[in-house]
Amino acid sequence: MGVEYEAKVFKSGNSVALRLPKALGLKEGDRMVLREEQGKYSFEPAPPPKPKKIDLTGIAGSIPGLKPLTREEREFEERELDWEGKLLKRG
């Protein structure tokens, strides 16, 4: 069995909150998953959030003249770039 801590429940606005010891190493803003089973509570770190994807299906076709590029149109010729007097080769 691991280390045992005692924590205090207190009122926070219209909710109750649980003050956890600093020794647990949690930081402000950490996300946790709390489970209740038969009157017993457990918590663990929440999994990292999934990356957000942009859904363009609602606007596809709504801009006149805008069409997807073909594979050939997406290819470009390699060229040298001169930024701030430094010659850079891309690619």
Helices and strands as residue ranges (DSSP letters): E 8-12, E 15-19, G 22-24, E 32-37, E 40-45, H 71-74, E 80-83, E 86-89
